[in-house]
Amino acid sequence: MEAMLYALDQINSDPELLPNITLGARILDTCSRDTYALEQSLTFVQALIQKDTSDIRCSNGEQPIIRKPERVVGVIGASASSVSIMVANILRLFEIPQVSYASTAPELSDNNRYDFFTRVVPPDSYQAQAMLDIVKALGWNYVSTLASEGNYGESGVEAFMQISREAGGVCIAQSVKIPREPSDGEFDKIIKRLMETSNARGVIIFANEDDIKRVLEAGKRANLTGHFLFVGSDSWGAKSSPIADLEDVAEGAVTILPKRACIDGFDQYFTSRSLENNRRNIWFNEFWEDDFRCKLTRPGIKLDPDKKKCTGEERIGRDSSYEQEGKVQFVIDAVYSVAYALHSMHQDLCPGSYGVCSNMDPVEGRSLLNYIRAVNFNGSAGTSVLFNENGDAPGRYDIFQFQMTNHSHPGYHVIGQWTNNLRLNLEEMQWSGGDKLVPESICSFPCKPGERKKMVKGVPCCWHCELCDGYQYQLDEFNCETCPSDMRPVPNRTACRPTPIIKLEWNSPWALVPVSLSTLGIFLIYLITFLMIAEPGTVACAFRRLLLGLGMAITYSAMLTKTNRIYRIFEQGKKSVTPPKFISPTSQLAITFLLISIQVLGVFVWFAVVPPHTIIDYEELRPPNPELARGILKCDMSDLSIICCLSYSIVLMVTCTVYAVKSRGVPETFNEAKPIGFTMYTTCIVWLAFVPIFFGTAQSTEKLFIQTATLTVSMSLSASVSLGMLYMPKVYVIIFHPEQNVQKRKRSLKAVAQAARLSQKSQSEKQNGETKIEPDRSQSSMAASAASRELFTEGVRAVLSSWPVLQIAVDNGFGGVYGQQKADWLVDVVQQYFHDNADLQQCEVEDFISELMDQEFDTVVDDGSLPQISMRLMQMFSQLQQGALQQLSQTVQSLTQKKTQRAKVTAAPSQSDEESDNETQVMECEASGPSVSRTHPPPPPPQDEEDGWTVVRKRK
């Protein structure tokens, strides 16, 4: 207010400005409240409101003389934007121009709504632009905003956000509003929310002094001193009150303030004011008491004893601290702008006249507004005062930073200016702790070479850095592209380079193991190992195709032919004495070569369709890490072609295994089928293990080495199994046991069949003789108990004679020369065992008979028939003990009828038999007989009996 009075004094004393015209003022207090200011502003328009006083009369009947209120031609103020907005809405209705000295809300620039509003300070839109330029100059692109609730704070932040969106390059992390009446802990919550985006260290703040102070206090409580970097609006400016006792938190804060200067003449004027010479200011006494902390005496008011009495001799600046208020310059300029507008209006409307002419009485508000908008003069600070079409003054700001370290006088220091563009001295700036390096307030750090930016949706300043993975390289800032198939990215992924070419080397561990196995013998199957490891070439690839399946085809073709021959011989022997076809050596060779030729023919067809050649495969060894990528030099043989090449050999192997299973029941003395069977079982296990390893490593980076090693090892193991189980035992006997390498005399299939028929006839006649004798025995004079015992003995004989195990042991001479006598003796021993032991268990009977068979016939019974034999014997003995002789007799008769007839196989050696040995294979025991394991060495060569037959038997 004193600045306005000072300006009026200067104008009225200037003879060149408004000569013979004196400006006065009607000053009202708004109390910084928009509602109260609205009430006060009504007094400005009272003179413009016409009142009907025709019905009003004095007591004498005359019309009263009503003094009209003084007419106001213009209004200076207000300071707060919210108050100016409220007052402007009233003044525009009555066309009263308004000039503000401090209201900076951007919405007041709306010339449609606030057409009579003008201001000598720039709007916050300029301030927001200046603050945005500061943020960009500091290299920040990610900041938060903080605003006090109300027109000033909210519109200032909105202007900043709008300008930042239009300009781009700066993103808003958080936009927080401080309530008008914040609750307890509200500012702590605000700090916590700002920390949700901790990378946004820069905080743009449009708030009043009290809110600024409480934000700093909350930051200090949260132990975040030095974390937030504040950029304050002109409400913070260069004021010390918001940062009192919070200097460490506010250190580094950058603030903005409209460019101003100290008016020396006003300092002289104001410091000379006293209670005596300043009675026109009705609020000066209140100011005096507050400034000097004393109390003036007033009539009827008792003096507070705790307050000192004002003497009136105090002086401003001498007895109290004094600093010129920053708004003084703008108040003076606002008053002068109206004065210059009136002066120009007077010159145009009242030329040559002194004082106010009729053309200016009253002053038309819209006309005065046009003159105000047209003024252009040097203001109190020496800068030009002018307005644009919206009534806004040009933006001119001083940039301050609060600094504490490395200064003899800590406080606000000017670091730059803004007049439509920014001039900022970064070298003079310093931050928390005196650091000269500008802190970062960015959403995302720059991506490294080889990384692309993946933008965050809706936040153009934020991105995630994604490495160009796999075989990609960085094409540009936002894109990665895959290298060609024969190339891989350089280590920093900014370009591509050729992929090295490799092959399986001889010194590789994947080659050493197969080579070691293959050196066990130089055979066709082993040879493939060396070809698979050798450097790929046209010749090597051709031999790989040819020999990969040929060795196995030769091996398993021969095995299949031999196994099939054994199976057909024994199957034919069950039906007739006629030998099967194609079992001679010549036939076997022809069949073998025919089977081998199929493999060879398939390989040559393959040669014709796809000639052998090499390729470089860049896709097989292309792991996620490009540094390990290699091009593989190899033959043009896919996994499928390798399996197809081996499939014929696998078919031969499986077929041979099937025949080996079918021939597993041949007599033990015929020792060809079982070794072949064991060989094929083991080989199948090897190849069953090969298949999952071969195909299971199809996606492995070591595919070439693993599959090659697996294939060669499997083939070497197959060859080794065949050598170990088929040929090595024969070599062992030849070298270490030559005494066993003697030719056994063999029976032809025809001789075996003839002997079997003769033996069957002989036993039939014997049975008939026994039947004739039975009536003689039944007529004997034996006691009833002896008869029942004899019946049980016959039952034991019937059970044992029908037991295939005992029959085979007797027929094959397992019990020696007296095998049949031992069998008859066994009947007596078993029946006596039952009579001597009344309470026998089945397991005891099994153990007893098993021990007898082992001791007398060198035979281990493992075909599962012992429980059946023991159960039958115990059932008959139970019938004997219970006296059920009729039932026992029926059981014995039934067993006798089912008794298996067998004959002792004998034949005299002849020249024809010896010749037939080259065509047929002997069958020394029935192929369908039970499983009987031998525990002793084989019997000696057969001996001739007196009847001319050669008996095949076993020696103990």
LOKEKOL-268072 format. One record per residue (C-alpha): residue in three letters; x, y, z. Coordinates in pm, whole numbers, plus 50000, padded with zeros to 5 digits. Layout:
N
ALAXYZ...
***
This chain:
956
MET500005000050000GLU502865024050084ALA504315017249737MET501025028249583LEU500925059749794TYR504555066449701ALA503715062649331LEU500715086049361ASP502925111949528GLN505455109249249ILE502795112348979ASN501015141549139SER504295160049184ASP505315154748822PRO504275185648619GLU504655167048292LEU502355138348381LEU498655146548413PRO499145183948465ASN496475200148678ILE495015165948749THR495475149249084LEU495115112049134GLY493655098549453ALA493075063849589ARG490455044549776ILE492315016049946LEU490564984650077ASP492004953850251THR491204920150085CYS492654900150375SER493914876650101ARG490444860950090ASP488534860149765THR485084860649928TYR485914890550145ALA487484908249849LEU484264903149655GLU482324921649924GLN484854949749932SER484834953849556LEU481174962649561THR482114996649701PHE483955003749375VAL480795000549171GLN478335018649400ALA478745050849205LEU477745032948890ILE474535018849033GLN471575042148970LYS469195044149267ASP465585056349248THR465185082849524SER461915098749398ASP459885084649685ILE462305096649949ARG461465130150119CYS462915149350402SER460795159750702ASN460115193150536GLY458905175650227GLU461915183550013GLN464005158049830PRO467145148250023ILE470595156749896ILE472335122849864ARG476085123949825LYS477135100349554PRO480165078249623GLU483355087249450ARG483635071549110VAL486615048249059VAL488205048948712GLY490495019048770VAL491564993149028ILE495134983849123GLY495384948049252ALA495034923049379SER498104903249476ALA496694867849501SER495404852849176SER492304838649344VAL491354873349473SER492014889449135ILE489814863748962MET486904870449196VAL487224908449170ALA487694907448792ASN484354889848749ILE482614919848915LEU484644947848761ARG484134935648405LEU480374939048450PHE480814976548510GLU483724980448266ILE486274991148527PRO489874983648419GLN491944963248665VAL495754962248678SER497374935948901TYR500924937849030ALA501334901349140SER498564878449009THR500194853348772ALA497484826648722PRO497444816148354GLU493654816448333LEU493684854248380SER495144855748029ASP491754845347893ASN490674877847726ASN487134865247680ARG486454859848048TYR488764886148200ASP488754912347927PHE489254941848167PHE492154925348348THR495754936048292ARG498934928348485VAL502464941748499VAL503884907348586PRO504154878648341PRO501624850248374ASP502584816548512SER502564802748159TYR505754822548104GLN506974811648442ALA506124775648357GLN508014779148027ALA511004793248213MET510884764448462LEU510624739148177ASP513664754848011ILE515544751748342VAL514614714848370LYS515814708048016ALA519034727848069LEU519804705848370GLY519334674748157TRP516264662748346ASN513394645248169TYR511454629848457VAL510044652748729SER507124654648969THR504854684249036LEU503544697149366ALA500824723749392SER498804740449664GLU495094736649613GLY493714768249450ASN493974788149132TYR497624797449166GLY499054763049240GLU496744742449023SER496854765448722GLY500634769048748VAL501154731348747GLU498614727148469ALA500484752848260PHE503774734948321MET502284701048228GLN500624714647916ILE503784731847794SER505874700747868ARG503444679147670GLU503534703047375ALA507304706947381GLY508054670647459GLY511194657347621VAL509944659947981CYS507544635948150ILE505594639848473ALA506094611648720GLN503694623548992SER501314652949014VAL500454658749378LYS498054684749517ILE498314698749869PRO494844703050028ARG493744736850157GLU493434722750506PRO495874693650522SER495344667350790ASP497994654251026GLY500584633950840GLU499404646750503PHE502844659850408ASP504504627250514LYS502154609350276ILE503074633850002ILE506784626550049LYS506054589150049ARG504104592349728LEU506894612149563MET509284584249656GLU507194559149461THR509024573049158SER512374578749325ASN514114584648993ALA512104616748957ARG514264636949196GLY513274670149041VAL510104685049195ILE508324714649033ILE506534732749315PHE503774759049289ALA502794764049652ASN502404790549917GLU505074797350174ASP503504776550450ASP503064746050229ILE506654749050104LYS507974749550460ARG505914718950563VAL507054699350258LEU510684705850351GLU510004695250710ALA508434662450592GLY511434655850369LYS513774660750662ARG511724637250881ALA511934610850610ASN515744614350611LEU515694624750246THR517914655250279GLY519554661649945HIS517364636949754PHE514734660349615LEU515804688249382PHE513194715949403VAL512384740749127GLY510194767049293SER507874793049143ASP507784830049228SER505784822449544TRP509054808149678GLY511264832749496ALA514074845349718LYS512164844250045SER513894832350359SER510784824250562PRO509934790950387ILE513444776850443ALA514114789250794ASP515874761650993LEU515544738950684GLU518494751750485ASP520094717150448VAL516934703150287ALA516484733450061GLU520124734549951GLY520354733849573ALA516754745449522VAL516314765949205THR513694793449227ILE512284818448986LEU511174854149039PRO510004881148800LYS512904903948725ARG512934932348971ALA515094960149104CYS515374978449430ILE513765013049414ASP516085036149604GLY513615064849620PHE511055042649789ASP513585031950055GLN514185068450143TYR510455074850145PHE509515044750354THR512275047650615SER511215083750674ARG507665073750758SER506605079051119LEU503435080551323GLU503315117951280ASN503825121350905ASN501905090950787ARG498435094550926ARG496845088250584ASN497685051250616ILE495095038050857TRP497005005150892PHE500355021650964ASN499865020951343GLU499304983351326PHE502424979551118TRP504355001051365GLU503424979051658ASP504304947351471ASP507574960251330PHE508894974551658ARG507214949051885CYS505634975552100LYS502164987752191LEU500585021352120THR498325036652380ARG494735042652277PRO491955059352469GLY489865034552662ILE492265005552597LYS494344992452885LEU498004986552802ASP499304951352830PRO502054952053096ASP504024925352907LYS504324947452599LYS506644977452583LYS505115010852502CYS505795026352165THR507395060452202GLY506875071951845GLU510545080051818GLU511385046651665ARG512675046851311ILE512325020951035GLY515665006250937ARG517305019451250ASP515345003051527SER514134973851314SER515414953651022TYR514264965150683GLU514364949450337GLN512434962550044GLU509504940649950GLY509904924849607LYS506534936449483VAL507274973549530GLN508544977549175PHE505424961449026VAL503014981549241ILE504685013949126ASP504615002248763ALA500904993048792VAL500015027648920TYR502145044548653SER500525023648378VAL497095037848471ALA498575072648504TYR500185071248159ALA496955057548012LEU494985086748162HIS497595110648038SER497315097547682MET493525097547707HIS493535133547832GLN495735144447545ASP493415127947293LEU490055137847446CYS490945170947608PRO493615187047388GLY494885220247517SER492715219847828TYR493885219048187GLY492115195048415VAL489435170348333CYS487225180048044SER483695169347977ASN484875141647747MET486545124848041ASP483795130548291PRO483005103448350VAL485915082848217GLU484715055147990GLY486145022248116ARG486605004447783SER488325034347633LEU490665036747933LEU491384999147897ASN492545004447541TYR494865032347654ILE496235010447932ARG496954982147688ALA498755006947462VAL501205021747718ASN504925016747674PHE507245034347919ASN510325027848125GLY509295015148462SER510725022248804ALA513444996148752GLY514425010448416THR512804982448216SER510034988447968VAL506454983448076LEU504104971247805PHE501274946547755ASN500214921547488GLU496714916847349ASN495764896147656GLY496974922647900ASP500054902848004ALA503444918348064PRO506474902647892GLY508214874748078ARG511364885748252TYR512674864348533ASP515714861348750ILE516854825548829PHE518064819549184GLN519674790049358PHE519894785449733GLN523514777549814MET525174770950148THR528564755350082ASN531684773849967HIS530094807850027SER530884834250286HIS527264845450264PRO524984815250221GLY521654823350061TYR520024829049723HIS522394835949436VAL521444847049088ILE522504820248838GLY520644831448528GLN517864850548358TRP514924842848137THR513504867247882ASN511714846147626ASN514794823847635LEU516974810247913ARG520454821448004LEU521754798348277ASN525274797048419LEU525714760248508GLU529254766148634GLU527964787848919MET525494761649034GLN526214738249321TRP524164711549490SER523894693549820GLY527274691849987GLY528814716349742ASP528804691449454LYS529264708149116LEU527994678448916VAL524364682448815PRO522284654748977GLU520164632848752SER516384632448744ILE515604609348458CYS513184580848411SER515534557848224PHE519274558548175PRO520694557947821CYS520904523147674LYS524294506947624PRO525594497147281GLY523734466447161GLU520554475547353ARG517374489447206LYS514824512047371LYS511434496947447MET509224526547526VAL506804525847820LYS503284530947695GLY501994565847773VAL505324578147913PRO507534589347623CYS510484597147852CYS510624562347999TRP511894531047834HIS513354497347915CYS516694488347768GLU516464454347603LEU519594436547491CYS519524425347131ASP519544388847229GLY520424357747039TYR521784365846697GLN520404401046679TYR522404432946642GLN521354468946707LEU519964483546385ASP519044517246535GLU517964532546866PHE514684513646879ASN515184482246668CYS517244450546660GLU517684428446356THR518834392446316CYS522204386146154PRO522264364945836SER522434327345891ASP526174325645817MET527014354346054ARG526844362846423PRO526864396146611VAL530044412246737PRO530474412847117ASN528814447047159ARG526034437046914THR526384467146691ALA527254447646374CYS527594412246238ARG530674391046166PRO531254357445989THR530594325746188PRO533674302646228ILE533464268146066ILE534284236646269LYS534214198746229LEU534714168946455GLU538454167146530TRP540454135846607ASN541664150246938SER538124157947055PRO536854137847358TRP533804129547148ALA536154112046901LEU538634095947139VAL536104072347303PRO534664058046976VAL538174054646829SER539364036447141LEU536504011547112SER537004007246739THR540673998046785LEU539603965646954GLY539393950546607ILE539633960246244PHE536243949546119LEU533773965745886ILE531573979046170TYR534573993246351LEU535784010146034ILE532754033346025THR534054050746340PHE537094063746153LEU534964074745860MET532514093646085ILE535354112846251ALA537374119245935GLU537134153645770PRO534014154745556GLY534584152945181THR532884137844880VAL534794104544908ALA534434102745286CYS530704110445261ALA530254083244998PHE531964056845215ARG529944068445517ARG526734061045331LEU527984027645203LEU529554013645519LEU527224028845782GLY524704000745747LEU526663975145546GLY528703960845832MET525623956046049ALA523693941945753ILE526403915545695THR526553906346066TYR522863903546129SER522063887745792ALA524373858645885MET522903856446237LEU519343857646106THR520063830045856LYS521583807546124THR518833814346381ASN516143808246124ARG517853775146026ILE517883763146389TYR514253772546439ARG513123754846120ILE515083723046202PHE513463718546542GLU510013728646427GLN510253703346142GLY511523676346380LYS508313678746580LYS506243670746273SER508193646046063VAL511573630645995THR511913649545667PRO514553677245699PRO513453712945610LYS514583729545288PHE517473753545239ILE519563743045538SER522703733045352PRO525763755845371THR525313766245011SER521723776445073GLN522693795645384LEU525353815545197ALA522893823844918ILE520293836345164THR522893857245346PHE524173873945030LEU520623880844918LEU519863898845243ILE523103919045219SER522413929044859ILE519213946944966GLN521273970945180VAL523803976744903LEU521093982744644GLY519384008644869VAL522674027644916PHE523364029444541VAL519824042044478TRP520574068944736PHE523784077544546ALA521784082144227VAL519054103744381VAL521274125544604PRO524974124244519PRO527224126244825HIS528524161144904THR529394183545200ILE527524213245345ILE528164240245606ASP525344240245859TYR525044273546041GLU521774265346215GLU522754234046409LEU525324250446638ARG523574283646693PRO523234285947073PRO521754316147256ASN525264329947307PRO526464341146961GLU530084338747077LEU529674300947073ALA528074299946728ARG529884279346468GLY529274267246116ILE529594229246099LEU531264212645800LYS529524179245755CYS528174154645503ASP524724160645366MET523194133445582SER520214143345795ASP519124124946109LEU516304108845911SER518634096645638ILE520954081045898ILE518044062946061CYS516784051445719CYS520264038345640LEU520284018645965SER516624008645954TYR517233977645736SER519913965245977ILE517543971846268VAL514843951346093LEU517333922746054MET518303926446419VAL514713925746544THR513803896146322CYS516853877046442THR515853884846802VAL512363871146738TYR513773838346610ALA516193836946902VAL513223839947141LYS511363812446956SER514443789646969ARG515123795147338GLY513673760647433VAL516013738747230PRO517963712147425GLU520843724547631THR523283701947451PHE522453720747135ASN524473751747227GLU524083773946918ALA520683790446972LYS521143803847324PRO524383823747264ILE522773839146959GLY519743847747170PHE521833864247441THR523763883147174MET520573896947021TYR519033905947357THR522123926047450THR522293942247107CYS518653953147130ILE519323969147469VAL522273988447319TRP520164001947033LEU517184009247255ALA519514031547454PHE520854046947132VAL517474059247001PRO516514083147288ILE520054096847312PHE520264102646936PHE516914120246905GLY516894135447254THR519964156347173ALA518514170246850GLN518224204947008SER521554203747191THR524394226847094GLU526644195847107LYS524354176546873LEU527034168346614PHE529464154446870ILE526934136247087GLN525134119546796THR528354109646621ALA529824095546942THR526564077747029LEU526234062346682THR529824050246659VAL529864037247018SER526584018646965MET527914002146648SER531203993246817LEU529363978647115SER527153958146883ALA530203943846712SER531883937647046VAL528823919347179SER528793896446876LEU532503889646916GLY532313884447289MET529283861547302LEU529613841546980TYR533263839046884MET535363845447191PRO534093814047377LYS535113792747077VAL538503809847060TYR538913804047432VAL538223766547397ILE540533763547097ILE543423781047272PHE543063771547638HIS541063738547631PRO541963719747313GLU540943686747480GLN537303698147458ASN537623706847092VAL536543671646971GLN533753663046732LYS530643648146894ARG528753620346722LYS525423633546620ARG522163617746530SER520183626846223LEU516613638246252LYS515523606246078ALA517373583946325VAL515923602846617ALA512403598446487GLN512903561146417ALA514343555146763ALA511473574046922ARG508913551546745LEU510753519446844SER511013530947206GLN507313539247211LYS506443504547083SER508733487747339GLN507183506347630SER503703498047505GLU504533460847508LYS506023464247856GLN502903480747983ASN500793452347843GLY503033426848022GLU502613444948352THR498863444248307LYS498963406948270ILE500923402748590GLU498663424648802PRO495933397948848ASP498613374548986ARG499663400549238SER496103408149331GLN495533371349405SER498373370049657SER497603365350016MET498893399050142ALA497273418250422ALA494943447750351SER497563472950466ALA500173458550231ALA497693461249941SER496973497550015ARG500693505050044GLU501293488349709LEU498523509349558PHE500223541049688THR503533528749544GLU501923524649203GLY500553559749234VAL504033573349311ARG505393554449009ALA502653568448785VAL503343604248901LEU507123602148861SER507033583548532SER504783610548388TRP507113638148516PRO508913652648208VAL511983663148411LEU512693627648525GLN512003614048180ILE514473638248020ALA517113630348283VAL516733593048222ASP516543595547843ASN519613617947821GLY521723597648059PHE521913623848333GLY521863595348587GLY524583575348418VAL524333539848282TYR521843529948548GLY519553559448508GLN516413538148468GLN517283517648776LYS517733549948970ALA514313561448854ASP512753528848983TRP514683532149306LEU513433568049336VAL509833555049348ASP510613532749646VAL512533560249826VAL509723585649785GLN506933562049902GLN509053551350200TYR509693588450283PHE505923594150310HIS505393563750535ASP508263573850763ASN507043609950801ALA503343613050873ASP503113651150909LEU504863663050595GLN504593698050444GLN504593704250072CYS507823723850089GLU509533694550263VAL508483671049985GLU509753695949725ASP513133698849898PHE513433661049930ILE512733653449563SER514893682849450GLU517833669549653LEU517403634649506MET517373648249151ASP520513668149220GLN522403639549382GLU521353611049152PHE520783628448818ASP522993659748848THR519893680148766VAL518523712348911VAL514763714948860ASP513833750948787ASP510823747448557GLY508223751748836SER506963715748817LEU508063704849167PRO505053720749348GLN502633702049118ILE504393668249167SER504593673149544MET500913683349565ARG499813651949374LEU501873629149597MET500513645149915GLN496923642249785MET497363604849723PHE499013599250060SER496153618050226GLN493673594850053LEU495703565050180GLN495683577850536GLN491923584350525GLY491213549150393ALA489743562050066LEU491283533349871GLN488663534149594GLN489303570749532LEU493063563949546SER492693536149295GLN490803558849054THR493523585049086VAL496253559949012GLN494353546048713SER493833581148575LEU497523589548608THR498513556848446GLN496383564448141LYS497913599148104LYS501453587548161THR503783600947897GLN505453574047691ARG509083580347615ALA511773558747460LYS515453556747507VAL517013571647195THR519583548347041ALA521023543146698ALA523983526446541PRO526353549346364SER526413545345991GLN527933561845693SER524613577345596ASP524283593445935GLU527673609145909GLU526803623545570SER523543637145692ASP525353655745966ASN526303681645709GLU522673688145616THR520763686045943GLN521223694946302VAL520693668346573MET517893671946828GLU519093654647146CYS516013662947354GLU512533674747287ALA512343712447227SER509143715947421GLY510443699247738PRO510773715948079SER513603738348187VAL516363717248341SER519693731948446ARG522823710448463THR525233713448755HIS528073691248625PRO530163688348307PRO528613672347997PRO528693633947959PRO531493616047773PRO531093605647410PRO528353579847349GLN529133542547392ASP527893512647194GLU525673487647369GLU525423450747288ASP522243455347086GLY524043477246834TRP522373510246945THR524383539947057VAL523023553047388VAL523133590647446ARG523663595047823LYS525313617048084ARG528283609448300LYS528503622048651
***
